[in-house]
Amino acid sequence: MRVHFGVNGSMATSPALPESAPAPRPAASLIVVRMAADEPTVLMARRSAHHRFMPNVMVFPGGAVDPADHHAPVATPLRPPVRARLERSASPGLAHALGVAAARELAEEVGLSLGAPPCLEHLEYLCRAITPPESRTRFDARFFIVDATWVHGTPQASAELEDPAWFTLAQTDTLALASATRAVLGQLRRWLASPTLNQDGGVAVPVLQDRVWSVE
């Protein structure tokens, strides 16, 4: 049974998908968190103005899964609880590809590395967000978390993302963000309040679809 909640937590219903809506592409985003003693900070950067999809807004590094991601080698795989939660809505091959894509996009967009080949064992799976059907560019994005301790390098701008910087959660409230990004930040706040919550493969996965939260 799917229970739906509005972004503010109230119960809501989802509209039917139009038959003409393009299928969302699998994608992965990685939230890098620095666990400071006083207040955690997250890495975000601005999408370039030349992007048709969400130009000039602050986002987490991420992007669509590439075909090569399905067979790319890794130093260490995703942990079994993370894979179990991903595989509720993804094949084993896609679950692997999503982890690889998260690491690859982190390197391509902001110059940070999880190793070569990447080490995926420290990724946590936070939530899933699907672009609304009225958008001409759609993604079925899985959002991962990694502690900055496991990341190598210094954030750098790229053709995809500009001005990478660290922000406290309070500071993100003042940024230019897409509504889905704000909703994901809300899930991040819940996770930070209980970081062991998602370590069990049986824990429900929050899914943002048609602007309402459900669980799978």
Contacts in CASP RR format, 6 or more apart in sequence:
PFRMAT RR
TARGET T0000
AUTHOR 0000-0000-0000
METHOD contacts of the structure
MODEL  1
MRVHFGVNGSMATSPALPESAPAPRPAASLIVVRMAADEPTVLMARRSAH
HRFMPNVMVFPGGAVDPADHHAPVATPLRPPVRARLERSASPGLAHALGV
AAARELAEEVGLSLGAPPCLEHLEYLCRAITPPESRTRFDARFFIVDATW
VHGTPQASAELEDPAWFTLAQTDTLALASATRAVLGQLRRWLASPTLNQD
GGVAVPVLQDRVWSVE
2 214 0 8 1.000
2 215 0 8 1.000
2 216 0 8 1.000
3 11 0 8 1.000
3 214 0 8 1.000
3 215 0 8 1.000
4 11 0 8 1.000
4 12 0 8 1.000
4 13 0 8 1.000
4 14 0 8 1.000
4 212 0 8 1.000
4 213 0 8 1.000
4 214 0 8 1.000
5 11 0 8 1.000
5 12 0 8 1.000
5 212 0 8 1.000
5 213 0 8 1.000
5 214 0 8 1.000
6 12 0 8 1.000
6 211 0 8 1.000
6 212 0 8 1.000
6 213 0 8 1.000
7 179 0 8 1.000
7 182 0 8 1.000
7 183 0 8 1.000
7 208 0 8 1.000
7 211 0 8 1.000
7 212 0 8 1.000
7 213 0 8 1.000
9 213 0 8 1.000
12 212 0 8 1.000
13 212 0 8 1.000
14 209 0 8 1.000
14 210 0 8 1.000
14 212 0 8 1.000
14 214 0 8 1.000
15 210 0 8 1.000
17 133 0 8 1.000
18 133 0 8 1.000
18 134 0 8 1.000
21 133 0 8 1.000
21 134 0 8 1.000
21 138 0 8 1.000
22 136 0 8 1.000
22 137 0 8 1.000
22 138 0 8 1.000
23 138 0 8 1.000
24 130 0 8 1.000
24 131 0 8 1.000
24 138 0 8 1.000
24 139 0 8 1.000
24 140 0 8 1.000
25 64 0 8 1.000
25 65 0 8 1.000
25 138 0 8 1.000
25 139 0 8 1.000
25 140 0 8 1.000
26 64 0 8 1.000
26 65 0 8 1.000
26 90 0 8 1.000
26 94 0 8 1.000
26 97 0 8 1.000
26 98 0 8 1.000
26 101 0 8 1.000
26 139 0 8 1.000
26 140 0 8 1.000
26 141 0 8 1.000
26 142 0 8 1.000
27 62 0 8 1.000
27 63 0 8 1.000
27 64 0 8 1.000
27 65 0 8 1.000
27 101 0 8 1.000
27 139 0 8 1.000
27 140 0 8 1.000
27 141 0 8 1.000
27 142 0 8 1.000
28 62 0 8 1.000
28 63 0 8 1.000
28 65 0 8 1.000
28 98 0 8 1.000
28 99 0 8 1.000
28 101 0 8 1.000
28 102 0 8 1.000
28 105 0 8 1.000
28 141 0 8 1.000
28 142 0 8 1.000
28 143 0 8 1.000
28 144 0 8 1.000
29 59 0 8 1.000
29 60 0 8 1.000
29 61 0 8 1.000
29 62 0 8 1.000
29 63 0 8 1.000
29 102 0 8 1.000
29 105 0 8 1.000
29 141 0 8 1.000
29 142 0 8 1.000
29 143 0 8 1.000
29 144 0 8 1.000
30 60 0 8 1.000
30 61 0 8 1.000
30 62 0 8 1.000
30 102 0 8 1.000
30 103 0 8 1.000
30 105 0 8 1.000
30 106 0 8 1.000
30 123 0 8 1.000
30 143 0 8 1.000
30 144 0 8 1.000
30 145 0 8 1.000
30 146 0 8 1.000
31 42 0 8 1.000
31 43 0 8 1.000
31 60 0 8 1.000
31 126 0 8 1.000
31 143 0 8 1.000
31 144 0 8 1.000
31 145 0 8 1.000
31 146 0 8 1.000
31 184 0 8 1.000
31 188 0 8 1.000
32 42 0 8 1.000
32 43 0 8 1.000
32 60 0 8 1.000
32 61 0 8 1.000
32 106 0 8 1.000
32 112 0 8 1.000
32 146 0 8 1.000
32 147 0 8 1.000
32 148 0 8 1.000
32 151 0 8 1.000
33 40 0 8 1.000
33 41 0 8 1.000
33 42 0 8 1.000
33 145 0 8 1.000
33 146 0 8 1.000
33 147 0 8 1.000
33 148 0 8 1.000
33 188 0 8 1.000
33 192 0 8 1.000
34 40 0 8 1.000
34 41 0 8 1.000
34 42 0 8 1.000
34 43 0 8 1.000
34 147 0 8 1.000
34 148 0 8 1.000
34 166 0 8 1.000
35 147 0 8 1.000
35 148 0 8 1.000
35 149 0 8 1.000
39 168 0 8 1.000
39 169 0 8 1.000
39 170 0 8 1.000
40 168 0 8 1.000
40 169 0 8 1.000
40 192 0 8 1.000
41 166 0 8 1.000
41 167 0 8 1.000
41 168 0 8 1.000
42 60 0 8 1.000
42 166 0 8 1.000
42 167 0 8 1.000
42 169 0 8 1.000
42 172 0 8 1.000
42 185 0 8 1.000
42 188 0 8 1.000
43 60 0 8 1.000
43 61 0 8 1.000
43 110 0 8 1.000
43 112 0 8 1.000
43 148 0 8 1.000
43 155 0 8 1.000
43 164 0 8 1.000
43 165 0 8 1.000
43 166 0 8 1.000
44 58 0 8 1.000
44 59 0 8 1.000
44 60 0 8 1.000
44 164 0 8 1.000
44 165 0 8 1.000
44 167 0 8 1.000
44 172 0 8 1.000
44 175 0 8 1.000
45 58 0 8 1.000
45 59 0 8 1.000
45 61 0 8 1.000
45 109 0 8 1.000
45 110 0 8 1.000
45 155 0 8 1.000
45 157 0 8 1.000
45 161 0 8 1.000
45 162 0 8 1.000
45 163 0 8 1.000
45 164 0 8 1.000
45 165 0 8 1.000
46 56 0 8 1.000
46 57 0 8 1.000
46 58 0 8 1.000
46 59 0 8 1.000
46 161 0 8 1.000
46 162 0 8 1.000
46 163 0 8 1.000
46 176 0 8 1.000
47 53 0 8 1.000
47 54 0 8 1.000
47 55 0 8 1.000
47 56 0 8 1.000
47 57 0 8 1.000
47 58 0 8 1.000
47 59 0 8 1.000
47 160 0 8 1.000
47 161 0 8 1.000
47 162 0 8 1.000
48 55 0 8 1.000
48 56 0 8 1.000
48 159 0 8 1.000
48 160 0 8 1.000
48 161 0 8 1.000
48 162 0 8 1.000
49 55 0 8 1.000
49 56 0 8 1.000
52 137 0 8 1.000
53 135 0 8 1.000
53 137 0 8 1.000
54 178 0 8 1.000
56 176 0 8 1.000
57 176 0 8 1.000
57 177 0 8 1.000
57 178 0 8 1.000
57 181 0 8 1.000
58 172 0 8 1.000
58 175 0 8 1.000
58 176 0 8 1.000
58 177 0 8 1.000
58 181 0 8 1.000
59 161 0 8 1.000
59 177 0 8 1.000
59 178 0 8 1.000
59 181 0 8 1.000
60 143 0 8 1.000
60 181 0 8 1.000
60 184 0 8 1.000
61 105 0 8 1.000
61 106 0 8 1.000
61 109 0 8 1.000
61 110 0 8 1.000
61 112 0 8 1.000
61 161 0 8 1.000
62 101 0 8 1.000
62 102 0 8 1.000
62 105 0 8 1.000
62 106 0 8 1.000
62 109 0 8 1.000
62 141 0 8 1.000
63 101 0 8 1.000
63 105 0 8 1.000
63 139 0 8 1.000
63 141 0 8 1.000
64 101 0 8 1.000
64 139 0 8 1.000
65 94 0 8 1.000
65 97 0 8 1.000
65 98 0 8 1.000
65 101 0 8 1.000
66 97 0 8 1.000
66 101 0 8 1.000
66 104 0 8 1.000
69 96 0 8 1.000
69 97 0 8 1.000
69 98 0 8 1.000
69 99 0 8 1.000
69 100 0 8 1.000
69 101 0 8 1.000
69 104 0 8 1.000
70 93 0 8 1.000
70 94 0 8 1.000
70 96 0 8 1.000
70 97 0 8 1.000
70 100 0 8 1.000
72 97 0 8 1.000
72 100 0 8 1.000
72 104 0 8 1.000
72 117 0 8 1.000
73 117 0 8 1.000
74 96 0 8 1.000
74 100 0 8 1.000
74 117 0 8 1.000
74 118 0 8 1.000
74 119 0 8 1.000
74 120 0 8 1.000
75 115 0 8 1.000
75 117 0 8 1.000
75 118 0 8 1.000
75 119 0 8 1.000
75 120 0 8 1.000
76 119 0 8 1.000
76 120 0 8 1.000
76 121 0 8 1.000
77 83 0 8 1.000
77 96 0 8 1.000
77 120 0 8 1.000
77 121 0 8 1.000
78 86 0 8 1.000
78 95 0 8 1.000
78 96 0 8 1.000
78 99 0 8 1.000
78 120 0 8 1.000
78 121 0 8 1.000
78 123 0 8 1.000
79 121 0 8 1.000
79 123 0 8 1.000
80 201 0 8 1.000
81 198 0 8 1.000
81 199 0 8 1.000
81 200 0 8 1.000
81 201 0 8 1.000
81 202 0 8 1.000
82 123 0 8 1.000
82 124 0 8 1.000
82 125 0 8 1.000
82 198 0 8 1.000
82 201 0 8 1.000
83 92 0 8 1.000
83 95 0 8 1.000
84 201 0 8 1.000
84 202 0 8 1.000
85 125 0 8 1.000
85 198 0 8 1.000
85 201 0 8 1.000
85 202 0 8 1.000
85 203 0 8 1.000
85 205 0 8 1.000
86 94 0 8 1.000
86 95 0 8 1.000
86 98 0 8 1.000
86 125 0 8 1.000
86 142 0 8 1.000
87 95 0 8 1.000
88 205 0 8 1.000
88 216 0 8 1.000
89 128 0 8 1.000
89 205 0 8 1.000
89 207 0 8 1.000
89 216 0 8 1.000
90 98 0 8 1.000
90 142 0 8 1.000
98 142 0 8 1.000
98 144 0 8 1.000
99 118 0 8 1.000
99 120 0 8 1.000
99 123 0 8 1.000
99 144 0 8 1.000
100 118 0 8 1.000
100 120 0 8 1.000
102 123 0 8 1.000
102 142 0 8 1.000
102 144 0 8 1.000
103 113 0 8 1.000
103 114 0 8 1.000
103 115 0 8 1.000
103 118 0 8 1.000
103 120 0 8 1.000
104 118 0 8 1.000
106 112 0 8 1.000
106 113 0 8 1.000
106 114 0 8 1.000
106 151 0 8 1.000
107 113 0 8 1.000
107 114 0 8 1.000
108 158 0 8 1.000
108 160 0 8 1.000
109 158 0 8 1.000
109 160 0 8 1.000
109 161 0 8 1.000
110 155 0 8 1.000
110 156 0 8 1.000
110 157 0 8 1.000
110 158 0 8 1.000
110 161 0 8 1.000
110 164 0 8 1.000
111 153 0 8 1.000
111 154 0 8 1.000
111 155 0 8 1.000
111 156 0 8 1.000
111 158 0 8 1.000
112 151 0 8 1.000
112 152 0 8 1.000
112 153 0 8 1.000
112 154 0 8 1.000
112 155 0 8 1.000
113 151 0 8 1.000
113 152 0 8 1.000
113 153 0 8 1.000
114 120 0 8 1.000
114 122 0 8 1.000
114 146 0 8 1.000
114 150 0 8 1.000
114 151 0 8 1.000
114 152 0 8 1.000
115 152 0 8 1.000
119 150 0 8 1.000
122 146 0 8 1.000
122 147 0 8 1.000
122 150 0 8 1.000
123 144 0 8 1.000
123 145 0 8 1.000
123 146 0 8 1.000
124 144 0 8 1.000
124 145 0 8 1.000
124 146 0 8 1.000
124 191 0 8 1.000
124 195 0 8 1.000
124 198 0 8 1.000
124 199 0 8 1.000
125 142 0 8 1.000
125 143 0 8 1.000
125 144 0 8 1.000
125 145 0 8 1.000
125 198 0 8 1.000
125 205 0 8 1.000
126 143 0 8 1.000
126 144 0 8 1.000
126 145 0 8 1.000
126 184 0 8 1.000
126 187 0 8 1.000
126 188 0 8 1.000
126 191 0 8 1.000
126 198 0 8 1.000
126 206 0 8 1.000
127 142 0 8 1.000
127 143 0 8 1.000
127 184 0 8 1.000
127 187 0 8 1.000
127 205 0 8 1.000
127 206 0 8 1.000
127 207 0 8 1.000
127 208 0 8 1.000
128 140 0 8 1.000
128 141 0 8 1.000
128 142 0 8 1.000
128 143 0 8 1.000
128 205 0 8 1.000
128 206 0 8 1.000
128 207 0 8 1.000
128 208 0 8 1.000
128 216 0 8 1.000
129 139 0 8 1.000
129 141 0 8 1.000
129 143 0 8 1.000
129 180 0 8 1.000
129 183 0 8 1.000
129 184 0 8 1.000
129 207 0 8 1.000
129 208 0 8 1.000
129 209 0 8 1.000
130 138 0 8 1.000
130 139 0 8 1.000
130 140 0 8 1.000
130 141 0 8 1.000
130 207 0 8 1.000
130 208 0 8 1.000
130 209 0 8 1.000
130 210 0 8 1.000
131 137 0 8 1.000
131 138 0 8 1.000
131 139 0 8 1.000
131 140 0 8 1.000
131 141 0 8 1.000
131 180 0 8 1.000
132 138 0 8 1.000
132 210 0 8 1.000
132 211 0 8 1.000
133 210 0 8 1.000
143 184 0 8 1.000
143 187 0 8 1.000
145 188 0 8 1.000
145 191 0 8 1.000
155 164 0 8 1.000
155 165 0 8 1.000
156 164 0 8 1.000
157 163 0 8 1.000
157 164 0 8 1.000
167 175 0 8 1.000
169 185 0 8 1.000
169 188 0 8 1.000
169 189 0 8 1.000
169 192 0 8 1.000
172 185 0 8 1.000
177 185 0 8 1.000
179 211 0 8 1.000
180 208 0 8 1.000
183 208 0 8 1.000
183 213 0 8 1.000
184 208 0 8 1.000
187 206 0 8 1.000
190 197 0 8 1.000
191 197 0 8 1.000
191 198 0 8 1.000
197 203 0 8 1.000
204 215 0 8 1.000
204 216 0 8 1.000
205 215 0 8 1.000
205 216 0 8 1.000
206 213 0 8 1.000
206 214 0 8 1.000
206 215 0 8 1.000
207 213 0 8 1.000
207 214 0 8 1.000
207 215 0 8 1.000
207 216 0 8 1.000
END
